[in-house]
């Protein structure tokens, strides 16, 4: 396995993990660890953005099956960042949202 494929696999995995944290974790298991909702949402948003940067940089050199994996991870991380960003924004603008 070449380094490019390893980087694609790693960044794709990071993207999937952070998107799962962003989409599911802030309402269930992660909320038990950190009970302050804005911190959970911020952590998920920052993690998704960092993984998106890594995915985009790695996708330029990806070939074959790693391209499909990176596209899937990209969309999952993008949706996770959008959901956490919107929830964080609503919480800052709508009184009593949390």
C-alpha positions in Angstrom: 0.0 0.0 0.0 1.4 3.4 -1.0 1.6 6.4 1.2 -1.1 8.1 -0.8 -3.5 5.3 -0.2 -2.6 5.2 3.5 -3.2 9.0 3.9 -6.6 8.6 2.1 -7.6 5.8 4.4 -6.5 7.7 7.5 -8.2 11.0 6.5 -11.3 9.2 5.4 -11.5 7.4 8.8 -11.0 10.7 10.7 -13.8 12.3 8.6 -16.2 9.4 9.3 -15.4 9.4 13.1 -15.9 13.2 13.4 -19.0 13.2 11.3 -20.4 10.4 13.6 -19.5 12.5 16.6 -21.1 15.5 15.0 -24.3 13.8 13.9 -25.0 11.3 16.7 -22.7 12.1 19.6 -23.8 15.5 20.6 -27.3 14.2 21.4 -26.5 10.9 23.0 -23.2 9.4 24.2 -20.9 12.5 23.9 -23.4 14.6 25.8 -22.9 12.4 28.8 -19.1 13.0 28.7 -19.3 16.8 28.3 -22.8 18.1 29.4 -22.3 21.6 28.0 -24.0 21.6 24.6 -22.0 24.4 22.9 -18.7 22.7 23.7 -19.9 19.5 22.1 -21.2 21.2 19.0 -18.0 23.3 18.7 -15.8 20.2 19.0 -17.8 18.4 16.4 -17.7 21.4 14.0 -13.9 21.9 14.4 -13.2 18.2 14.0 -15.3 18.1 10.8 -13.6 21.1 9.3 -10.1 19.8 10.1 -11.0 16.4 8.5 -12.5 18.2 5.5 -9.2 20.0 5.0 -7.2 16.8 5.2 -9.6 15.0 2.9 -9.4 17.7 0.2 -5.6 17.8 0.3 -5.4 14.0 0.1 -8.1 13.6 -2.6 -5.9 15.4 -5.1 -3.5 12.4 -5.2 -6.1 9.6 -4.6 -6.6 6.8 -7.1 -9.1 4.0 -7.5 -11.1 2.9 -4.5 -9.6 5.5 -2.2 -11.3 8.2 -4.3 -14.7 6.7 -3.6 -13.9 6.4 0.1 -12.7 10.0 0.3 -15.9 11.2 -1.5 -18.1 9.4 1.0 -16.0 10.7 4.0 -16.2 14.2 2.5 -19.9 14.3 2.3 -20.4 12.8 5.7 -18.0 15.4 7.2 -19.7 18.2 5.3 -23.1 17.2 6.6 -21.8 16.9 10.1 -20.2 20.3 10.0 -23.4 21.8 8.6 -25.6 20.3 11.2 -23.3 21.2 14.1 -22.8 24.7 12.7 -26.5 25.3 12.4 -27.3 24.0 15.8 -24.5 26.1 17.3 -25.8 29.2 15.4 -29.4 28.5 16.5 -28.3 28.2 20.1 -26.5 31.5 20.0 -29.4 33.4 18.3 -32.6 31.7 19.7 -33.1 32.3 23.4 -33.7 29.0 25.3 -32.7 26.8 22.3 -30.5 24.6 24.4 
